[in-house]
Amino acid sequence: MQDREMERVREALRRLMEKKGIKAKPLAQQAGLGETAVRDILEARSSDVRVGTLRKLATTLDTSIEELMGTSDVPLSGRVGAGGSVIFEENGHSDRAPRPAGIGGELEALEVIGDSMLPRYSSGDIVYISRTHDGVKEEYLGEYCAARLASGETYIKLLARGSRPGYFTLRSLNAADMEDVELDWASPIISVLPRYARKMLGY
């Protein structure tokens, strides 16, 4: 495995172990592996893991090998506006989207509605974010983000600083800017699945 693939396995393994409340040694024993097998993976003592080992771990953790390798689908959480006033529509995590290649960890997928961010984002595209906190981090300024206004609307816009502390400007590519708005949260777009590719993949 490449380093990036191994890191995805480590992230998924840590997450699943925490979810199941199981430590490295008991997991290794229950999976029929050597006592230090799981610890060696987590501590990067092993640069490769056999598929058979992953299969045993996945079975013991009651998950799929795809989930353990960080290649499973991610929840399509709702729709997000790139234009107009689209209130974020929760899907209840029942719909799914394919996981972007090479990206592990907790992700959410959002379907783009509207055209104010053409040609960068089109209606029907799926964008991916990793939202682990509320609020807005300083390093998000200047990035294309999914941003939730305090009034409830969620948009895809270029995030800029507002004219006073605590306020932000959301810039469009072909529509008027939304100036000095309050945000509940913002999260950078980390990957995009274009609508045509989405159709090809059956999503």
N, C-alpha and C positions, 0 to 999 in steps of 0.2 A: 504493500500500500504506500501511496505517497503521503508526505507529512500532513497535508491538508485533510486527506481522508482519515488518517489516524486521529487527528484532532477532533474531527466530527464524531468518530467512534467514542473517544474519551468524553466529549461533552454529553452525548446521548447516554452513555453508560452511567455517568455521574447523576444525570437527571433522573433516569429510571431507578437507580439504586435509592436515591433520596425519596422518590415517590413510593417505592415499595418498603422503605425503612429497613434496608438490608446493608450490611457491611461487606467489605471485600472478601474476607476469608470465608464467612458462611456462604456467600454467593458462589465462590469458587468450589467449595465442597459440594453444595447442592447441584452444581452443574457437572460434577464429576471431573473437575480439573485439579491441577496442582494447587496447593494451598496459597501460593503467591501469584497465581496466574492473573487474577483480576488486579491486584496491587501493581504488578509489573506493567499492565496496560495503562493504568491510571497515572503512574509515575513516569511514564515514557521510557521505561527500561527495555521495552520491546518496540522495535520499529516496524513490526509486521504482526498481523494476527491472522491465523488460518480461518477459513470460512467455517470449518467444523467447530472451532472454538466459539465463533460468533453465533452459530446456530444453537449451540448448547446454552450459551448465555441468554439468547433471545427466548428460548423455550422456558428456562428457569424464571425469567423476568416476565413471562406471559406477554410477550410482544413479538413483533415480526423482525426478521433480520434487516429489512429495509429501515425500520424505525431505529434500530441499533446503529445502522450505518449512516443515519441522518439523511436518508434519501426518500423518506416517506412523504405523502401528501401533507399539506398544511391547511388549516381552516380558512375558508373564504368567509371572512367575518362580516362583510357587508359591502355597501356601495359608497363611493366617495365622489364628491362633485369636483370637476375641473372647471365648471362654469355654472352660472345660475345659482339658485339657492337650494341645494340638495341636502336635506337632513340625513345624517348618517343612518343607514338602515341596517340594523343587526340581522344577521342570518341565523343566529343561534348555533353557529359552528357546525351546522348540518351539511353545508356544501363544502367541497374541497377543491384545492388547486394543487398542481404539481409543485414539488419543492424545487427551487432553483438549484442548478448544478453548483456544487462547491460551497454551499452555504448551509451550515448547521445551526443548531440552537433553536430557540423559540421564535417562530415567525407568525405573522398574520398576513393574509392576502386580502386585498380590497379591489373591487371592480370599479373602474373609472366610468363616470357618467358626465357628459358635457364635452365642450370643445375649446375652452378658453386657453388650454395649454398645448394646442396644436402648434407645431408638428411633433413636439416631444412626447406627449401622451394623447391617445385617441380614446374616444368613448368605446368601451368594450375591452380595453386593455386591462390586465391585472397587474397591480403593483404590490410589492412586498415591503413590509416594515417589521421592525423588531421593537415593540413598545414595551419597555420594562419599567417605565416610571411616568408620572404625570409631570406637568411643567415643561419648560423649554430650556435646553442647555445652550450655553453661549456658542459652543462649536457648531450648532445647527444653523446659525445665521449664514446666509449665502448658499444654503442647500435647498434642493427641491424636497419638500416635506408633505406628508399628510398632516394637516393641522386642524384641531378641533377648537372652534370658537366657544367662548363662555356661554354664548346664546344657543349652542347646540349644533350648528352647521359644521360639517367637516369638508375640507377642500384639499386639493393638491395644488400647491402654489410654491413659488420661490420665497423663502422666508427672509425678511429683512427687519432691521431694527426700526421701531417706531420713533415718533418725535419726543417721547417721554418715557421714563422707566416703566417697565411692566406692560408696555404696548408694542405691537408689532405691525409691520406692513406685509401684506401677502401680495406678491407680484404675479401677474399673468403674462403670457407671451403675446396675446392678441386681445386683451380686454383691460378695462380700467383696474388699477390697483385697488386693493382694499386697505385703506390706511388706518393706522392707529386702532387696531382691534385687540381685544383681550383674548387670550388663548388658555384653554384648559391644559392642552398638551400639543406637542409637535414631535413628529418622528420622521427622520430622513427616509426617502425611498432608497432601498438597497438593491432592488432588482425589478425588472419589468418583463411580463409575458405579453407580447403584442397580441391583439385580438385574432389575427390570422393564425399565428402559431397556436393559440388557444383552441381554435376550431380544429386544427390538424391533430391536436392531442386529445380531442374529445372532451374538453372542459368548457 
